[in-house]
Amino acid sequence: MENILTDLMNYALWKQHINVIMTGEASLGTPSVAFPDTRTIVINTNISDKNQLPLQVAHEIGHLVNGDVRQKALYFNPTNIDYPVELAANRFAVKMLIPYYLNERDRDRVNVNEFMNLFVIPAHLENICREELIKVI
């Protein structure tokens, strides 16, 4: 997972000019956040399942790449099901994570549940995961 996080942060900084701040000093449960006005994302590493960190990083990058500027700050919320801006950021994150899942994996052994479990992707995003995986296999 550490290599994935490094890749995502390098993508953010070097390809998208997004500042990434990783901090473990926030309280457990404090959401990660994107600040469109400064092109900065702050990732709370103090979460119960560290395997979700790539999802959170990719999600916050997605807000800035998608041009989400309606709010001053955009907070990661794994249970926000219907909000279009959040769904778009989630779809972006899923697309970013799929290559890491597919790396060194036979295409005939691709499993949406395995992919979701690997990155602790919330169940309400199963259809997005399935749609995006089907596009690449």
N, C-alpha and C positions, 0 to 999 in steps of 0.2 A: 504493500500500500504506500510505503514511503516514496518509492520511485514514481508512482502515479501522482502523488501530491506534488512532487518536484516538477514533473512534466506539466501539470496543470498550472502551477505558479509561474513557470517559465513562459508558457503560452500566454498567460495573462499579462505578464510584464513586458515581454519582448515582442509579442505579435499584436497585442491589443492595447498596450500602454496603460495597463491597469495596475495600480499599486495594491499589493497584497500584504495584509498584516495578520499574522497568526498569533493568537494569544490564548494562554491557558489561565489567565488571571480573572476572566469573567466567571460569574457564577454558573453552576451546572444548570442547564436549561436556558441560559441567555442565548437568543438566536444570533446566528451569523447575519451580517448585514452588508448591503451594497449602498454606497453613496455616489449617485450619478454625478453630482456637481463637482466632485473631486476625483472621479474615476478611481475610487478606492473601495476595496472590500476588506472587511474585518471578519475573520473566521475564529469562532470560539472553539478551541480545541478541548475545552473542558466539557466533553459530552460523554454520555454513558456508553456509546458504541463507536469507537474510533473508526470502524470500517465505513461509517457514513460520511467521514470527512471529505473524500473525493466528490461525493454527491453534492455536499454543501458548497465546496469550492466551485465546482462546475456550474451549479445553480446560480451562485452570485455573479460569476463571470457572465453567465447568460443574460442576467438583467442588463448589464452594461453593454454587451455586444448587441442585444436586441433594441437598445435605445430606450429603455424604460426610464423615463424621467418625470413621470407624473407626480411622484412623491419625493420628498426630501431624502428619505432613506427607505430602502426596501429590505425587509427582514425575512430570513428563511423561516418557513413554517411548513413542516412536513404534512400537516393535516388540512391545509388550505386547498380544498378540492376544486372549486369552480372558478376561482378568480382568474380571468384570462391571462393577465400578466404573469401570474405564478405558474400557470400551466405552460406558457411559452418558455419560461426559464427552466422548468422541469424537463420539457422536451429537449431543450438545448443541452442540459446536463446529461440526459440519457444518451443523446447522440455522441457527446464527448467521451462517455465512459464505455460505450460498446467496443471500440477498438481494443481497449485493455482487456475486456472479457474475451474477445475473439482471438487474441494473441495466443498462438500455439494451441489452439483448440480446433478439433475437427468440426467442420460446418454441420455435419450430420449429428453432432452431439450438443448443439446449442439448445439451451433450455431457459425459458424466460424466468422461471422461478429461481433457478440457480443464479442467473444474472442479478435478479432483484435481491436475493439473499447476500450475494457477495458485497454489494454496496449499500445494503440496508435501505433499499428503496421502498417507500410506503406502498401498501397494497392498492390504494386508489390510483396509482400510476401504472398498473399492470397493462392496461390497453395501450398506453403510450409506449411502454417497453416492448410489447409484442409487435406493434406497428413498426417501430424503428428497427427491431431485430430482423423482421421479415424483409425489410428493404435491403439489408446488407448480406443476407445469406442466400 
